[in-house]
């Protein structure tokens, strides 16, 4: 019943956002639609996603466990000439539906820069290269584990980014394309991790609070194995606003560095709105 209620709440949120589309898709008042290329464009980004999380944390339980994941984010996109800049903050919340039951709440911040490095004669294809800097922190709570029931993990890493987009669905005058398909590949290069050692002798959520959770964390730098893929479509409205639907697979692991191995994979379907400012 718990996961069913969570699905209903997320569905209602998506429906509520979708009801705004009639206003979202209209041209601003007293402004004529134009297809002339803009030197600079700026958007406010909103996103909601739902899917599954697969976790493996040898410091808590020695097997994989799955949960229902919800994702919400806000940020901005700035484009000028052949450059593309994104900033995004994401809130993740996972409810584990297996034993031991619990929750995992995560907060992510990402700054990404891409450059349009190759544009063939057919202007519908675009190839981008770039990099991003990302930090991720999570609070995992599994009450059945008692004195090791709560843990804070913090990870930060530098990533290489490659992306290809294809414009299609042009109007008769070929001055506006309604759809863009895209695929983005993000590969972690190196980063920093702060992970629990789980040598608890008292309740880590007691009087000492957060300090007790991170005081004895193992801290190390390493080359991170992992990958993030985004595959989907974008609807390009006449007024410059955009709507995207895409599937994201986000996987990161500390490998065997430190006392315990940590793996986390998000599989989510996302609906994204870009409001042009």
C-alpha positions as CSV (number, residue, x, y, z in Angstrom):
1,X,0.0,0.0,0.0
2,X,2.9,2.4,0.7
3,X,4.4,2.2,-2.8
4,X,0.9,2.5,-4.3
5,X,0.3,5.7,-2.4
6,X,3.7,7.1,-3.5
7,X,2.9,6.3,-7.1
8,X,-0.5,8.1,-6.8
9,X,1.2,11.2,-5.4
10,X,3.8,11.3,-8.1
11,X,1.2,10.8,-10.8
12,X,-1.0,13.6,-9.4
13,X,2.1,15.9,-9.5
14,X,2.8,15.1,-13.1
15,X,-0.9,15.6,-14.0
16,X,-0.8,19.0,-12.2
17,X,2.2,20.1,-14.2
18,X,0.6,18.9,-17.4
19,X,-2.5,21.1,-16.8
20,X,-0.2,24.1,-17.2
21,X,0.7,23.2,-20.7
22,X,-2.0,25.2,-22.4
23,X,-0.5,28.4,-20.8
24,X,3.1,27.0,-21.2
25,X,2.6,26.5,-25.0
26,X,1.1,30.0,-25.8
27,X,3.1,32.8,-27.2
28,X,3.7,35.7,-24.9
29,X,1.1,38.5,-25.3
30,X,2.0,41.3,-27.7
31,X,4.9,39.4,-29.0
32,X,5.0,37.9,-32.5
33,X,6.5,34.4,-33.0
34,X,9.8,34.5,-34.7
35,X,12.2,31.9,-35.9
36,X,15.3,34.1,-36.2
37,X,18.3,32.5,-34.4
38,X,19.0,34.0,-31.1
39,X,22.5,34.9,-30.0
40,X,21.7,34.1,-26.3
41,X,18.9,32.1,-24.8
42,X,18.1,31.4,-21.1
43,X,15.6,28.9,-19.6
44,X,14.3,28.0,-16.2
45,X,14.3,24.2,-15.9
46,X,11.8,22.0,-13.9
47,X,11.9,18.2,-13.8
48,X,10.0,15.3,-12.2
49,X,10.9,11.7,-12.5
50,X,9.9,8.3,-11.2
51,X,11.5,4.9,-11.4
52,X,13.5,2.3,-9.5
53,X,16.7,2.4,-7.4
54,X,19.1,-0.6,-7.1
55,X,21.6,-0.2,-4.2
56,X,24.4,-2.3,-2.8
57,X,26.2,-1.1,0.3
58,X,28.4,-3.7,1.9
59,X,28.5,-1.5,5.0
60,X,24.8,-2.1,5.7
61,X,23.6,-5.4,4.2
62,X,25.6,-7.8,1.9
63,X,23.2,-8.0,-1.0
64,X,21.4,-5.8,-3.5
65,X,18.1,-4.2,-2.5
66,X,15.6,-2.3,-4.6
67,X,13.3,0.7,-4.0
68,X,10.8,3.1,-5.6
69,X,12.6,6.3,-6.6
70,X,11.2,9.8,-7.0
71,X,13.2,12.7,-8.4
72,X,12.5,16.4,-8.5
73,X,14.9,19.1,-9.8
74,X,15.2,22.8,-10.6
75,X,17.9,24.7,-12.5
76,X,18.6,26.8,-15.5
77,X,20.1,26.5,-19.0
78,X,22.0,29.2,-20.8
79,X,23.0,29.0,-24.5
80,X,25.2,31.4,-26.5
81,X,26.8,30.9,-29.9
82,X,28.0,27.3,-29.8
83,X,28.1,27.0,-26.0
84,X,25.7,25.4,-23.6
85,X,25.7,25.8,-19.8
86,X,23.4,23.9,-17.3
87,X,23.0,24.1,-13.6
88,X,20.7,21.7,-11.8
89,X,19.9,20.7,-8.2
90,X,18.1,17.4,-7.7
91,X,16.2,15.9,-4.8
92,X,16.0,12.1,-4.7
93,X,13.8,10.1,-2.4
94,X,13.8,6.3,-2.4
95,X,11.5,4.0,-0.4
96,X,12.9,0.5,0.0
97,X,10.2,-2.1,-0.5
98,X,12.2,-5.1,0.6
99,X,13.6,-6.2,4.0
100,X,15.1,-4.3,5.7
101,X,12.7,-1.5,4.8
102,X,13.8,2.1,5.0
103,X,14.4,5.3,3.0
104,X,17.2,7.0,1.2
105,X,17.2,10.8,0.7
106,X,19.7,12.3,-1.7
107,X,20.6,15.8,-2.8
108,X,22.6,16.4,-6.0
109,X,24.1,19.6,-7.6
110,X,25.6,19.6,-11.1
111,X,27.2,22.3,-13.3
112,X,27.7,21.2,-16.9
113,X,29.3,23.0,-19.9
114,X,29.1,21.7,-23.5
115,X,30.5,23.0,-26.8
116,X,29.1,22.2,-30.2
117,X,32.3,20.8,-31.7
118,X,31.0,19.4,-34.9
119,X,28.1,20.3,-37.2
120,X,27.9,18.5,-40.5
121,X,26.4,20.0,-43.6
122,X,23.1,18.5,-42.7
123,X,22.2,21.0,-40.0
124,X,19.8,18.6,-38.2
125,X,22.7,16.8,-36.5
126,X,24.7,18.3,-33.7
127,X,27.6,16.8,-31.7
128,X,28.6,18.2,-28.3
129,X,31.6,17.7,-26.0
130,X,32.1,19.0,-22.5
131,X,32.5,18.3,-18.8
132,X,30.6,18.7,-15.6
133,X,31.3,18.9,-11.9
134,X,28.8,17.1,-9.6
135,X,28.3,16.6,-5.9
136,X,25.9,14.1,-4.3
137,X,25.0,13.5,-0.7
138,X,22.6,11.0,0.8
139,X,21.1,10.0,4.1
140,X,20.2,6.3,4.3
141,X,17.9,5.1,7.1
142,X,17.3,1.4,7.7
143,X,15.8,1.2,11.3
144,X,16.0,-2.6,11.5
145,X,19.8,-2.3,11.5
146,X,19.7,-0.6,14.9
147,X,23.0,1.0,15.7
148,X,24.1,1.0,12.0
149,X,20.6,2.2,10.9
150,X,21.7,5.6,9.5
151,X,24.5,6.6,7.3
152,X,25.6,9.7,5.4
153,X,27.6,9.3,2.1
154,X,29.1,12.3,0.2
155,X,30.6,12.0,-3.3
156,X,31.9,14.6,-5.7
157,X,33.4,14.0,-9.1
158,X,34.5,15.4,-12.4
159,X,32.8,13.9,-15.5
160,X,33.4,13.9,-19.3
161,X,30.2,14.6,-21.3
162,X,29.4,13.6,-24.9
163,X,26.1,14.3,-26.6
164,X,24.4,13.9,-30.0
165,X,21.2,15.6,-31.0
166,X,19.0,15.3,-34.2
167,X,16.4,17.8,-35.2
168,X,13.3,16.6,-37.1
169,X,9.6,17.5,-37.6
170,X,10.3,20.7,-39.6
171,X,7.5,22.9,-40.8
172,X,7.0,23.5,-44.6
173,X,9.3,26.5,-44.6
174,X,12.0,24.5,-42.7
175,X,12.3,27.5,-40.3
176,X,11.3,25.6,-37.2
177,X,11.8,22.0,-36.0
178,X,9.2,20.6,-33.6
179,X,11.2,17.7,-32.3
180,X,14.7,16.9,-31.2
181,X,16.0,13.5,-30.3
182,X,19.0,13.3,-28.0
183,X,21.4,10.9,-26.4
184,X,23.9,11.9,-23.8
185,X,26.7,9.9,-22.2
186,X,28.4,11.0,-19.0
187,X,31.5,9.2,-17.7
188,X,33.0,9.9,-14.3
189,X,36.7,10.6,-14.3
190,X,37.9,11.2,-10.8
191,X,36.4,12.3,-7.5
192,X,36.2,12.4,-3.7
193,X,34.2,10.2,-1.4
194,X,33.3,10.3,2.3
195,X,31.8,6.9,3.4
196,X,30.7,5.5,6.7
197,X,33.0,3.0,8.5
198,X,29.9,1.7,10.4
199,X,31.9,1.4,13.7
200,X,29.0,2.6,15.7
201,X,28.7,2.1,19.5
202,X,25.6,4.3,20.0
203,X,22.6,5.6,18.2
204,X,24.0,7.8,15.4
205,X,20.8,9.9,15.4
206,X,21.0,10.7,19.1
207,X,22.2,13.9,20.8
208,X,25.3,14.2,18.6
209,X,23.1,14.2,15.4
210,X,24.9,14.7,12.1
211,X,28.3,15.0,13.6
212,X,28.1,11.4,14.9
213,X,27.2,10.3,11.3
214,X,30.2,11.8,9.6
215,X,32.9,12.0,12.3
216,X,34.4,8.6,11.5
217,X,33.7,8.5,7.8
218,X,36.4,7.2,5.5
219,X,37.6,9.8,3.1
220,X,39.5,9.2,-0.2
221,X,40.1,10.3,-3.8
222,X,39.8,7.8,-6.6
223,X,39.0,7.2,-10.3
224,X,35.3,6.5,-10.2
225,X,33.7,3.7,-12.2
226,X,30.3,4.6,-13.4
227,X,28.1,5.9,-16.2
228,X,25.1,8.1,-16.8
229,X,23.0,7.9,-20.0
230,X,20.0,10.1,-21.1
231,X,17.9,9.1,-24.1
232,X,14.8,10.9,-25.1
233,X,12.9,13.5,-27.2
234,X,12.3,17.2,-26.8
235,X,9.2,19.1,-28.1
236,X,10.3,22.6,-29.3
237,X,7.4,25.0,-29.0
238,X,7.0,28.2,-31.1
239,X,7.5,30.5,-28.1
240,X,10.9,29.0,-27.2
241,X,9.6,26.8,-24.4
242,X,10.6,23.1,-24.4
243,X,9.2,19.8,-23.1
244,X,11.3,16.7,-22.8
245,X,10.5,13.1,-22.0
246,X,13.5,10.8,-21.5
247,X,14.9,7.7,-19.7
248,X,17.9,8.1,-17.5
249,X,20.2,5.5,-16.1
250,X,22.6,6.8,-13.5
251,X,25.2,4.4,-12.0
252,X,28.1,5.2,-9.7
253,X,30.3,2.9,-7.5
254,X,33.3,3.4,-5.2
255,X,34.6,0.0,-6.3
256,X,36.7,-1.8,-3.7
257,X,38.3,1.4,-2.3
258,X,37.9,1.7,1.4
259,X,36.4,-0.8,3.8
260,X,33.1,-1.2,2.1
261,X,31.9,-1.2,-1.5
262,X,29.1,1.2,-2.5
263,X,27.0,1.0,-5.6
264,X,23.9,3.0,-6.5
265,X,21.9,2.9,-9.7
266,X,18.8,5.0,-10.6
267,X,16.5,4.0,-13.5
268,X,14.0,6.8,-14.0
269,X,11.6,8.2,-16.6
270,X,11.6,11.9,-16.5
271,X,9.3,14.8,-17.7
272,X,11.2,18.1,-18.0
273,X,9.9,21.6,-18.7
274,X,12.1,24.5,-19.9
275,X,10.5,28.0,-19.5
276,X,12.3,30.5,-21.8
277,X,13.0,33.8,-20.0
